[in-house]
Amino acid sequence: MKLLDLFCGAGGAAMGYSRTGFDDITGIDNRPQPRYPFRFVHADALEYALAHGHVYDAIHASPPCQPYTSLKAMWNARQHPDLVLPTRELLKKLR
């Protein structure tokens, strides 16, 4: 089974999927992930999914959640993109 792992980070979720039988995993992240344990593509997750998502059996997406945490109110807070809704809308289109 082919899995697309969007916003993959270092690959923790992908390892779990691998242990359940997914044998072809591709991780996508906008930051280099040199320790990602499977095939890795350095790209924008939403753009990649739009172009290639249809060739995968399943898609796992865990967009950054900082806009929903107390991090946004800290003294050194930075702006973080809210990617939850755009990710959800994209996944609905790919069904």
C-alpha positions in Angstrom: 0.0 0.0 0.0 1.2 3.5 -0.9 1.0 6.2 1.8 1.6 9.9 1.3 2.8 11.5 4.6 2.1 15.2 4.5 3.9 17.6 6.9 6.0 14.5 7.8 8.6 15.9 10.1 11.1 13.3 11.2 8.7 10.4 10.4 7.2 9.2 13.6 3.7 8.6 12.1 5.3 7.0 9.1 7.0 4.4 11.3 3.7 3.5 12.8 2.1 3.1 9.3 5.1 1.0 8.2 4.6 -1.4 11.1 1.0 -1.8 10.1 1.8 -2.9 6.6 2.3 0.2 4.4 5.4 -0.7 2.3 5.7 2.3 0.1 5.8 5.6 2.1 6.6 9.1 0.8 7.1 11.9 3.2 6.6 15.6 2.2 7.8 18.5 4.3 8.9 22.1 3.6 12.0 21.7 5.8 14.8 19.2 5.1 14.3 16.0 7.1 17.6 14.1 6.8 16.5 11.3 9.2 13.2 10.6 7.6 13.2 6.8 7.3 11.5 6.5 3.9 11.4 8.3 0.6 11.4 12.0 1.2 10.5 15.0 -1.0 11.4 18.5 0.1 8.4 20.4 -1.1 5.2 22.3 -0.1 2.9 19.6 1.2 -0.3 21.0 -0.2 1.2 21.6 -3.7 2.6 18.1 -3.8 -0.6 16.5 -2.7 -2.6 18.4 -5.3 -0.3 17.3 -8.0 0.4 13.7 -6.9 -2.1 12.7 -4.2 -4.3 10.7 -6.6 -1.6 8.0 -6.9 -1.6 7.0 -3.3 -3.8 4.6 -1.5 -3.9 6.7 1.7 -2.9 10.2 2.8 -1.8 11.1 6.3 -1.7 14.8 7.1 -0.7 16.5 10.3 -0.4 20.2 9.5 1.3 22.5 12.0 -1.0 23.3 14.9 0.7 26.3 16.5 -2.2 28.7 15.7 -4.4 26.6 18.0 -2.0 26.5 21.0 -0.9 28.8 23.8 2.3 29.5 21.8 0.4 32.2 19.9 0.1 34.2 23.2 3.7 33.9 24.4 6.0 37.0 24.7 8.1 35.7 21.8 5.3 34.5 19.6 5.8 34.3 15.9 3.1 34.2 13.2 2.4 30.7 12.1 0.3 29.8 9.1 -3.1 28.2 9.8 -2.9 25.2 7.4 -5.6 23.0 9.0 -8.6 24.3 6.9 -6.6 24.4 3.6 -5.4 20.8 4.2 -8.9 19.6 5.0 -10.3 21.2 1.9 -7.6 19.7 -0.3 -8.1 16.2 1.2 -11.9 16.5 0.5 -11.1 17.3 -3.2 -8.8 14.3 -3.5 -11.4 11.7 -2.4 
